[in-house]
Amino acid sequence: MSNTLISNESVPNSKVDEQEEEINAKIFPLASLELTNQILDVVQRATVYRQLKRGANE
């Protein structure tokens, strides 16, 4: 972990800020672990009850 800190120190601050902004929400959820599990639970229940819409035309 200290290696990461050392490598970030050599990069200008603007580069570090750009790297932090490039976090993809599809890869790393921005919600907490508990909220992520609650959202997945709601989606799974909606799928079971066939209340989940799959596209704009449904």
PQR file with spaces between the fields and no chain letter, atoms N, CA, C, O and H, PARSE charges and radii, in Angstrom:
ATOM       1  N    MET     1       0.818   -1.182    0.000 -0.4000 1.5000
ATOM       2  CA   MET     1       0.000    0.000    0.000 -0.0000 2.0000
ATOM       3  C    MET     1       0.866    1.252    0.000  0.5500 1.7000
ATOM       4  O    MET     1       0.500    2.261   -0.602 -0.5500 1.4000
ATOM       5  N    SER     2       1.995    1.195    0.662 -0.4000 1.5000
ATOM       6  CA   SER     2       2.881    2.352    0.681 -0.0000 2.0000
ATOM       7  C    SER     2       3.454    2.616   -0.708  0.5500 1.7000
ATOM       8  O    SER     2       3.789    3.755   -1.030 -0.5500 1.4000
ATOM       9  H    SER     2       2.293    0.375    1.151  0.4000 1.0000
ATOM      10  N    ASN     3       3.570    1.573   -1.535 -0.4000 1.5000
ATOM      11  CA   ASN     3       4.062    1.769   -2.893 -0.0000 2.0000
ATOM      12  C    ASN     3       3.117    2.650   -3.689  0.5500 1.7000
ATOM      13  O    ASN     3       3.558    3.469   -4.495 -0.5500 1.4000
ATOM      14  H    ASN     3       3.298    0.647   -1.273  0.4000 1.0000
ATOM      15  N    THR     4       1.829    2.488   -3.471 -0.4000 1.5000
ATOM      16  CA   THR     4       0.845    3.304   -4.161 -0.0000 2.0000
ATOM      17  C    THR     4       0.991    4.763   -3.759  0.5500 1.7000
ATOM      18  O    THR     4       0.926    5.653   -4.607 -0.5500 1.4000
ATOM      19  H    THR     4       1.470    1.823   -2.816  0.4000 1.0000
ATOM      20  N    LEU     5       1.186    5.009   -2.475 -0.4000 1.5000
ATOM      21  CA   LEU     5       1.337    6.380   -2.010 -0.0000 2.0000
ATOM      22  C    LEU     5       2.587    7.025   -2.585  0.5500 1.7000
ATOM      23  O    LEU     5       2.570    8.204   -2.939 -0.5500 1.4000
ATOM      24  H    LEU     5       1.239    4.286   -1.786  0.4000 1.0000
ATOM      25  N    ILE     6       3.651    6.276   -2.679 -0.4000 1.5000
ATOM      26  CA   ILE     6       4.896    6.809   -3.221 -0.0000 2.0000
ATOM      27  C    ILE     6       4.728    7.129   -4.698  0.5500 1.7000
ATOM      28  O    ILE     6       5.202    8.166   -5.160 -0.5500 1.4000
ATOM      29  H    ILE     6       3.665    5.319   -2.392  0.4000 1.0000
ATOM      30  N    SER     7       4.063    6.259   -5.444 -0.4000 1.5000
ATOM      31  CA   SER     7       3.896    6.502   -6.872 -0.0000 2.0000
ATOM      32  C    SER     7       2.991    7.704   -7.117  0.5500 1.7000
ATOM      33  O    SER     7       3.204    8.434   -8.085 -0.5500 1.4000
ATOM      34  H    SER     7       3.677    5.416   -5.068  0.4000 1.0000
ATOM      35  N    ASN     8       1.987    7.930   -6.270 -0.4000 1.5000
ATOM      36  CA   ASN     8       1.107    9.081   -6.435 -0.0000 2.0000
ATOM      37  C    ASN     8       1.813   10.388   -6.110  0.5500 1.7000
ATOM      38  O    ASN     8       1.454   11.430   -6.658 -0.5500 1.4000
ATOM      39  H    ASN     8       1.814    7.337   -5.484  0.4000 1.0000
ATOM      40  N    GLU     9       2.806   10.356   -5.233 -0.4000 1.5000
ATOM      41  CA   GLU     9       3.516   11.573   -4.874 -0.0000 2.0000
ATOM      42  C    GLU     9       4.327   12.109   -6.047  0.5500 1.7000
ATOM      43  O    GLU     9       4.525   13.319   -6.155 -0.5500 1.4000
ATOM      44  H    GLU     9       3.098    9.510   -4.788  0.4000 1.0000
ATOM      45  N    SER    10       4.793   11.239   -6.918 -0.4000 1.5000
ATOM      46  CA   SER    10       5.602   11.681   -8.043 -0.0000 2.0000
ATOM      47  C    SER    10       4.744   12.259   -9.165  0.5500 1.7000
ATOM      48  O    SER    10       5.271   12.926  -10.055 -0.5500 1.4000
ATOM      49  H    SER    10       4.632   10.256   -6.831  0.4000 1.0000
ATOM      50  N    VAL    11       3.444   12.019   -9.140 -0.4000 1.5000
ATOM      51  CA   VAL    11       2.532   12.509  -10.166 -0.0000 2.0000
ATOM      52  C    VAL    11       1.992   13.867   -9.723  0.5500 1.7000
ATOM      53  O    VAL    11       1.652   14.032   -8.551 -0.5500 1.4000
ATOM      54  H    VAL    11       3.016   11.478   -8.416  0.4000 1.0000
ATOM      55  N    PRO    12       1.905   14.840  -10.625 -0.5600 1.5000
ATOM      56  CA   PRO    12       1.339   16.141  -10.252  0.2800 2.0000
ATOM      57  C    PRO    12      -0.095   15.992   -9.738  0.5500 1.7000
ATOM      58  O    PRO    12      -0.792   15.041  -10.092 -0.5500 1.4000
ATOM      59  N    ASN    13      -0.525   16.934   -8.906 -0.4000 1.5000
ATOM      60  CA   ASN    13      -1.847   16.861   -8.281 -0.0000 2.0000
ATOM      61  C    ASN    13      -2.974   16.796   -9.297  0.5500 1.7000
ATOM      62  O    ASN    13      -3.964   16.105   -9.058 -0.5500 1.4000
ATOM      63  H    ASN    13       0.042   17.706   -8.619  0.4000 1.0000
ATOM      64  N    SER    14      -2.859   17.489  -10.421 -0.4000 1.5000
ATOM      65  CA   SER    14      -3.917   17.467  -11.421 -0.0000 2.0000
ATOM      66  C    SER    14      -4.100   16.064  -11.992  0.5500 1.7000
ATOM      67  O    SER    14      -5.226   15.655  -12.274 -0.5500 1.4000
ATOM      68  H    SER    14      -2.054   18.050  -10.615  0.4000 1.0000
ATOM      69  N    LYS    15      -3.015   15.331  -12.164 -0.4000 1.5000
ATOM      70  CA   LYS    15      -3.103   13.954  -12.669 -0.0000 2.0000
ATOM      71  C    LYS    15      -3.819   13.057  -11.672  0.5500 1.7000
ATOM      72  O    LYS    15      -4.636   12.224  -12.065 -0.5500 1.4000
ATOM      73  H    LYS    15      -2.100   15.664  -11.935  0.4000 1.0000
ATOM      74  N    VAL    16      -3.524   13.217  -10.389 -0.4000 1.5000
ATOM      75  CA   VAL    16      -4.156   12.398   -9.357 -0.0000 2.0000
ATOM      76  C    VAL    16      -5.644   12.685   -9.319  0.5500 1.7000
ATOM      77  O    VAL    16      -6.446   11.758   -9.200 -0.5500 1.4000
ATOM      78  H    VAL    16      -2.861   13.894  -10.070  0.4000 1.0000
ATOM      79  N    ASP    17      -6.034   13.966   -9.419 -0.4000 1.5000
ATOM      80  CA   ASP    17      -7.445   14.336   -9.418 -0.0000 2.0000
ATOM      81  C    ASP    17      -8.163   13.738  -10.623  0.5500 1.7000
ATOM      82  O    ASP    17      -9.292   13.263  -10.498 -0.5500 1.4000
ATOM      83  H    ASP    17      -5.383   14.718   -9.516  0.4000 1.0000
ATOM      84  N    GLU    18      -7.521   13.756  -11.784 -0.4000 1.5000
ATOM      85  CA   GLU    18      -8.122   13.185  -12.981 -0.0000 2.0000
ATOM      86  C    GLU    18      -8.321   11.682  -12.825  0.5500 1.7000
ATOM      87  O    GLU    18      -9.339   11.143  -13.259 -0.5500 1.4000
ATOM      88  H    GLU    18      -6.604   14.142  -11.886  0.4000 1.0000
ATOM      89  N    GLN    19      -7.365   11.007  -12.212 -0.4000 1.5000
ATOM      90  CA   GLN    19      -7.480    9.565  -12.020 -0.0000 2.0000
ATOM      91  C    GLN    19      -8.641    9.245  -11.091  0.5500 1.7000
ATOM      92  O    GLN    19      -9.357    8.271  -11.323 -0.5500 1.4000
ATOM      93  H    GLN    19      -6.538   11.445  -11.859  0.4000 1.0000
ATOM      94  N    GLU    20      -8.845   10.037  -10.051 -0.4000 1.5000
ATOM      95  CA   GLU    20      -9.943    9.798   -9.122 -0.0000 2.0000
ATOM      96  C    GLU    20     -11.285   10.038   -9.791  0.5500 1.7000
ATOM      97  O    GLU    20     -12.254    9.343   -9.485 -0.5500 1.4000
ATOM      98  H    GLU    20      -8.263   10.828   -9.863  0.4000 1.0000
ATOM      99  N    GLU    21     -11.366   11.007  -10.702 -0.4000 1.5000
ATOM     100  CA   GLU    21     -12.611   11.317  -11.384 -0.0000 2.0000
ATOM     101  C    GLU    21     -12.971   10.253  -12.413  0.5500 1.7000
ATOM     102  O    GLU    21     -14.134   10.151  -12.806 -0.5500 1.4000
ATOM     103  H    GLU    21     -10.579   11.572  -10.951  0.4000 1.0000
ATOM     104  N    GLU    22     -12.011    9.467  -12.854 -0.4000 1.5000
ATOM     105  CA   GLU    22     -12.245    8.478  -13.890 -0.0000 2.0000
ATOM     106  C    GLU    22     -12.775    7.160  -13.340  0.5500 1.7000
ATOM     107  O    GLU    22     -12.849    6.184  -14.085 -0.5500 1.4000
ATOM     108  H    GLU    22     -11.067    9.549  -12.535  0.4000 1.0000
ATOM     109  N    ILE    23     -13.141    7.097  -12.081 -0.4000 1.5000
ATOM     110  CA   ILE    23     -13.675    5.867  -11.500 -0.0000 2.0000
ATOM     111  C    ILE    23     -15.004    5.563  -12.169  0.5500 1.7000
ATOM     112  O    ILE    23     -15.899    6.407  -12.215 -0.5500 1.4000
ATOM     113  H    ILE    23     -13.081    7.890  -11.476  0.4000 1.0000
ATOM     114  N    ASN    24     -15.119    4.358  -12.683 -0.4000 1.5000
ATOM     115  CA   ASN    24     -16.318    3.951  -13.396 -0.0000 2.0000
ATOM     116  C    ASN    24     -17.301    3.324  -12.411  0.5500 1.7000
ATOM     117  O    ASN    24     -16.963    2.347  -11.743 -0.5500 1.4000
ATOM     118  H    ASN    24     -14.392    3.672  -12.646  0.4000 1.0000
ATOM     119  N    ALA    25     -18.505    3.870  -12.313 -0.4000 1.5000
ATOM     120  CA   ALA    25     -19.509    3.371  -11.374 -0.0000 2.0000
ATOM     121  C    ALA    25     -19.975    1.964  -11.744  0.5500 1.7000
ATOM     122  O    ALA    25     -20.504    1.253  -10.889 -0.5500 1.4000
ATOM     123  H    ALA    25     -18.780    4.664  -12.856  0.4000 1.0000
ATOM     124  N    LYS    26     -19.793    1.550  -12.985 -0.4000 1.5000
ATOM     125  CA   LYS    26     -20.177    0.197  -13.382 -0.0000 2.0000
ATOM     126  C    LYS    26     -19.224   -0.833  -12.792  0.5500 1.7000
ATOM     127  O    LYS    26     -19.619   -1.972  -12.544 -0.5500 1.4000
ATOM     128  H    LYS    26     -19.363    2.127  -13.680  0.4000 1.0000
ATOM     129  N    ILE    27     -18.004   -0.454  -12.571 -0.4000 1.5000
ATOM     130  CA   ILE    27     -17.003   -1.371  -12.045 -0.0000 2.0000
ATOM     131  C    ILE    27     -16.957   -1.320  -10.528  0.5500 1.7000
ATOM     132  O    ILE    27     -16.920   -2.359   -9.869 -0.5500 1.4000
ATOM     133  H    ILE    27     -17.683    0.471  -12.772  0.4000 1.0000
ATOM     134  N    PHE    28     -16.960   -0.125   -9.974 -0.4000 1.5000
ATOM     135  CA   PHE    28     -16.890    0.072   -8.527 -0.0000 2.0000
ATOM     136  C    PHE    28     -18.138    0.810   -8.071  0.5500 1.7000
ATOM     137  O    PHE    28     -18.248    2.016   -8.296 -0.5500 1.4000
ATOM     138  H    PHE    28     -16.991    0.720  -10.509  0.4000 1.0000
ATOM     139  N    PRO    29     -19.085    0.120   -7.434 -0.5600 1.5000
ATOM     140  CA   PRO    29     -20.300    0.804   -6.965  0.2800 2.0000
ATOM     141  C    PRO    29     -19.952    1.939   -6.010  0.5500 1.7000
ATOM     142  O    PRO    29     -19.073    1.798   -5.159 -0.5500 1.4000
ATOM     143  N    LEU    30     -20.641    3.054   -6.156 -0.4000 1.5000
ATOM     144  CA   LEU    30     -20.394    4.204   -5.302 -0.0000 2.0000
ATOM     145  C    LEU    30     -21.184    4.117   -4.004  0.5500 1.7000
ATOM     146  O    LEU    30     -20.890    4.840   -3.052 -0.5500 1.4000
ATOM     147  H    LEU    30     -21.354    3.168   -6.848  0.4000 1.0000
ATOM     148  N    ALA    31     -22.185    3.239   -3.955 -0.4000 1.5000
ATOM     149  CA   ALA    31     -22.985    3.069   -2.743 -0.0000 2.0000
ATOM     150  C    ALA    31     -22.229    2.193   -1.743  0.5500 1.7000
ATOM     151  O    ALA    31     -21.295    1.473   -2.097 -0.5500 1.4000
ATOM     152  H    ALA    31     -22.423    2.652   -4.728  0.4000 1.0000
ATOM     153  N    SER    32     -22.660    2.278   -0.492 -0.4000 1.5000
ATOM     154  CA   SER    32     -22.059    1.429    0.536 -0.0000 2.0000
ATOM     155  C    SER    32     -22.441   -0.025    0.276  0.5500 1.7000
ATOM     156  O    SER    32     -23.343   -0.304   -0.514 -0.5500 1.4000
ATOM     157  H    SER    32     -23.419    2.863   -0.204  0.4000 1.0000
ATOM     158  N    LEU    33     -21.760   -0.938    0.935 -0.4000 1.5000
ATOM     159  CA   LEU    33     -22.024   -2.362    0.748 -0.0000 2.0000
ATOM     160  C    LEU    33     -23.457   -2.704    1.150  0.5500 1.7000
ATOM     161  O    LEU    33     -24.126   -3.477    0.465 -0.5500 1.4000
ATOM     162  H    LEU    33     -21.027   -0.712    1.577  0.4000 1.0000
ATOM     163  N    GLU    34     -23.927   -2.136    2.251 -0.4000 1.5000
ATOM     164  CA   GLU    34     -25.289   -2.414    2.722 -0.0000 2.0000
ATOM     165  C    GLU    34     -26.324   -1.900    1.719  0.5500 1.7000
ATOM     166  O    GLU    34     -27.279   -2.609    1.403 -0.5500 1.4000
ATOM     167  H    GLU    34     -23.383   -1.507    2.808  0.4000 1.0000
ATOM     168  N    LEU    35     -26.146   -0.684    1.220 -0.4000 1.5000
ATOM     169  CA   LEU    35     -27.086   -0.124    0.257 -0.0000 2.0000
ATOM     170  C    LEU    35     -27.043   -0.896   -1.056  0.5500 1.7000
ATOM     171  O    LEU    35     -28.083   -1.108   -1.679 -0.5500 1.4000
ATOM     172  H    LEU    35     -25.370   -0.108    1.477  0.4000 1.0000
ATOM     173  N    THR    36     -25.869   -1.316   -1.482 -0.4000 1.5000
ATOM     174  CA   THR    36     -25.741   -2.112   -2.700 -0.0000 2.0000
ATOM     175  C    THR    36     -26.534   -3.404   -2.584  0.5500 1.7000
ATOM     176  O    THR    36     -27.235   -3.790   -3.519 -0.5500 1.4000
ATOM     177  H    THR    36     -25.024   -1.144   -0.976  0.4000 1.0000
ATOM     178  N    ASN    37     -26.428   -4.073   -1.445 -0.4000 1.5000
ATOM     179  CA   ASN    37     -27.175   -5.315   -1.233 -0.0000 2.0000
ATOM     180  C    ASN    37     -28.673   -5.062   -1.209  0.5500 1.7000
ATOM     181  O    ASN    37     -29.438   -5.883   -1.716 -0.5500 1.4000
ATOM     182  H    ASN    37     -25.858   -3.760   -0.685  0.4000 1.0000
ATOM     183  N    GLN    38     -29.117   -3.944   -0.632 -0.4000 1.5000
ATOM     184  CA   GLN    38     -30.541   -3.618   -0.605 -0.0000 2.0000
ATOM     185  C    GLN    38     -31.063   -3.361   -2.015  0.5500 1.7000
ATOM     186  O    GLN    38     -32.159   -3.804   -2.360 -0.5500 1.4000
ATOM     187  H    GLN    38     -28.496   -3.277   -0.220  0.4000 1.0000
ATOM     188  N    ILE    39     -30.298   -2.659   -2.821 -0.4000 1.5000
ATOM     189  CA   ILE    39     -30.702   -2.379   -4.202 -0.0000 2.0000
ATOM     190  C    ILE    39     -30.807   -3.670   -4.994  0.5500 1.7000
ATOM     191  O    ILE    39     -31.775   -3.863   -5.730 -0.5500 1.4000
ATOM     192  H    ILE    39     -29.408   -2.299   -2.541  0.4000 1.0000
ATOM     193  N    LEU    40     -29.830   -4.556   -4.859 -0.4000 1.5000
ATOM     194  CA   LEU    40     -29.872   -5.834   -5.568 -0.0000 2.0000
ATOM     195  C    LEU    40     -31.060   -6.670   -5.121  0.5500 1.7000
ATOM     196  O    LEU    40     -31.681   -7.348   -5.939 -0.5500 1.4000
ATOM     197  H    LEU    40     -29.043   -4.398   -4.262  0.4000 1.0000
ATOM     198  N    ASP    41     -31.384   -6.631   -3.836 -0.4000 1.5000
ATOM     199  CA   ASP    41     -32.525   -7.374   -3.309 -0.0000 2.0000
ATOM     200  C    ASP    41     -33.830   -6.866   -3.914  0.5500 1.7000
ATOM     201  O    ASP    41     -34.687   -7.664   -4.295 -0.5500 1.4000
ATOM     202  H    ASP    41     -30.880   -6.080   -3.171  0.4000 1.0000
ATOM     203  N    VAL    42     -33.989   -5.554   -4.005 -0.4000 1.5000
ATOM     204  CA   VAL    42     -35.203   -4.972   -4.589 -0.0000 2.0000
ATOM     205  C    VAL    42     -35.323   -5.349   -6.061  0.5500 1.7000
ATOM     206  O    VAL    42     -36.414   -5.680   -6.526 -0.5500 1.4000
ATOM     207  H    VAL    42     -33.293   -4.906   -3.696  0.4000 1.0000
ATOM     208  N    VAL    43     -34.222   -5.304   -6.794 -0.4000 1.5000
ATOM     209  CA   VAL    43     -34.246   -5.654   -8.217 -0.0000 2.0000
ATOM     210  C    VAL    43     -34.599   -7.124   -8.396  0.5500 1.7000
ATOM     211  O    VAL    43     -35.372   -7.468   -9.291 -0.5500 1.4000
ATOM     212  H    VAL    43     -33.336   -5.034   -6.417  0.4000 1.0000
ATOM     213  N    GLN    44     -34.044   -7.997   -7.560 -0.4000 1.5000
ATOM     214  CA   GLN    44     -34.354   -9.422   -7.659 -0.0000 2.0000
ATOM     215  C    GLN    44     -35.819   -9.691   -7.339  0.5500 1.7000
ATOM     216  O    GLN    44     -36.454  -10.505   -8.010 -0.5500 1.4000
ATOM     217  H    GLN    44     -33.416   -7.718   -6.834  0.4000 1.0000
ATOM     218  N    ARG    45     -36.366   -9.024   -6.327 -0.4000 1.5000
ATOM     219  CA   ARG    45     -37.786   -9.200   -5.996 -0.0000 2.0000
ATOM     220  C    ARG    45     -38.679   -8.702   -7.124  0.5500 1.7000
ATOM     221  O    ARG    45     -39.678   -9.344   -7.447 -0.5500 1.4000
ATOM     222  H    ARG    45     -35.851   -8.363   -5.782  0.4000 1.0000
ATOM     223  N    ALA    46     -38.336   -7.577   -7.722 -0.4000 1.5000
ATOM     224  CA   ALA    46     -39.120   -7.042   -8.830 -0.0000 2.0000
ATOM     225  C    ALA    46     -39.085   -7.988  -10.021  0.5500 1.7000
ATOM     226  O    ALA    46     -40.076   -8.118  -10.738 -0.5500 1.4000
ATOM     227  H    ALA    46     -37.524   -7.056   -7.459  0.4000 1.0000
ATOM     228  N    THR    47     -37.964   -8.643  -10.236 -0.4000 1.5000
ATOM     229  CA   THR    47     -37.852   -9.607  -11.328 -0.0000 2.0000
ATOM     230  C    THR    47     -38.756  -10.805  -11.074  0.5500 1.7000
ATOM     231  O    THR    47     -39.415  -11.292  -11.993 -0.5500 1.4000
ATOM     232  H    THR    47     -37.158   -8.537   -9.654  0.4000 1.0000
ATOM     233  N    VAL    48     -38.790  -11.279   -9.841 -0.4000 1.5000
ATOM     234  CA   VAL    48     -39.620  -12.430   -9.492 -0.0000 2.0000
ATOM     235  C    VAL    48     -41.099  -12.099   -9.696  0.5500 1.7000
ATOM     236  O    VAL    48     -41.856  -12.927  -10.203 -0.5500 1.4000
ATOM     237  H    VAL    48     -38.255  -10.883   -9.095  0.4000 1.0000
ATOM     238  N    TYR    49     -41.511  -10.901   -9.304 -0.4000 1.5000
ATOM     239  CA   TYR    49     -42.913  -10.501   -9.431 -0.0000 2.0000
ATOM     240  C    TYR    49     -43.229   -9.932  -10.806  0.5500 1.7000
ATOM     241  O    TYR    49     -44.339   -9.453  -11.037 -0.5500 1.4000
ATOM     242  H    TYR    49     -40.896  -10.228   -8.892  0.4000 1.0000
ATOM     243  N    ARG    50     -42.273   -9.978  -11.711 -0.4000 1.5000
ATOM     244  CA   ARG    50     -42.406   -9.485  -13.084 -0.0000 2.0000
ATOM     245  C    ARG    50     -42.850   -8.021  -13.131  0.5500 1.7000
ATOM     246  O    ARG    50     -43.668   -7.638  -13.967 -0.5500 1.4000
ATOM     247  H    ARG    50     -41.371  -10.367  -11.522  0.4000 1.0000
ATOM     248  N    GLN    51     -42.309   -7.225  -12.239 -0.4000 1.5000
ATOM     249  CA   GLN    51     -42.608   -5.798  -12.218 -0.0000 2.0000
ATOM     250  C    GLN    51     -41.460   -4.979  -12.797  0.5500 1.7000
ATOM     251  O    GLN    51     -41.532   -3.752  -12.847 -0.5500 1.4000
ATOM     252  H    GLN    51     -41.644   -7.537  -11.560  0.4000 1.0000
ATOM     253  N    LEU    52     -40.426   -5.645  -13.224 -0.4000 1.5000
ATOM     254  CA   LEU    52     -39.254   -4.952  -13.741 -0.0000 2.0000
ATOM     255  C    LEU    52     -39.411   -4.771  -15.249  0.5500 1.7000
ATOM     256  O    LEU    52     -39.625   -5.740  -15.977 -0.5500 1.4000
ATOM     257  H    LEU    52     -40.369   -6.643  -13.184  0.4000 1.0000
ATOM     258  N    LYS    53     -39.306   -3.546  -15.704 -0.4000 1.5000
ATOM     259  CA   LYS    53     -39.391   -3.254  -17.131 -0.0000 2.0000
ATOM     260  C    LYS    53     -38.008   -3.398  -17.747  0.5500 1.7000
ATOM     261  O    LYS    53     -37.015   -2.972  -17.158 -0.5500 1.4000
ATOM     262  H    LYS    53     -39.132   -2.758  -15.113  0.4000 1.0000
ATOM     263  N    ARG    54     -37.941   -3.993  -18.920 -0.4000 1.5000
ATOM     264  CA   ARG    54     -36.641   -4.255  -19.542 -0.0000 2.0000
ATOM     265  C    ARG    54     -36.265   -3.213  -20.583  0.5500 1.7000
ATOM     266  O    ARG    54     -35.081   -3.034  -20.870 -0.5500 1.4000
ATOM     267  H    ARG    54     -38.748   -4.339  -19.399  0.4000 1.0000
ATOM     268  N    GLY    55     -37.219   -2.540  -21.137 -0.4000 1.5000
ATOM     269  CA   GLY    55     -36.891   -1.574  -22.175 -0.0000 2.0000
ATOM     270  C    GLY    55     -37.868   -0.418  -22.178  0.5500 1.7000
ATOM     271  O    GLY    55     -38.810   -0.391  -21.387 -0.5500 1.4000
ATOM     272  H    GLY    55     -38.180   -2.686  -20.904  0.4000 1.0000
ATOM     273  N    ALA    56     -37.647    0.526  -23.058 -0.4000 1.5000
ATOM     274  CA   ALA    56     -38.476    1.726  -23.111 -0.0000 2.0000
ATOM     275  C    ALA    56     -39.864    1.424  -23.669  0.5500 1.7000
ATOM     276  O    ALA    56     -40.812    2.155  -23.384 -0.5500 1.4000
ATOM     277  H    ALA    56     -36.881    0.504  -23.701  0.4000 1.0000
ATOM     278  N    ASN    57     -39.999    0.363  -24.456 -0.4000 1.5000
ATOM     279  CA   ASN    57     -41.271    0.074  -25.115 -0.0000 2.0000
ATOM     280  C    ASN    57     -42.190   -0.823  -24.300  0.5500 1.7000
ATOM     281  O    ASN    57     -43.298   -1.119  -24.749 -0.5500 1.4000
ATOM     282  H    ASN    57     -39.228   -0.231  -24.688  0.4000 1.0000
ATOM     283  N    GLU    58     -41.777   -1.257  -23.138 -0.4000 1.5000
ATOM     284  CA   GLU    58     -42.623   -2.159  -22.351 -0.0000 2.0000
ATOM     285  C    GLU    58     -43.534   -1.399  -21.433  0.5500 1.7000
ATOM     286  O    GLU    58     -44.314   -2.004  -20.698 -0.5500 1.4000
ATOM     287  H    GLU    58     -40.877   -1.016  -22.774  0.4000 1.0000
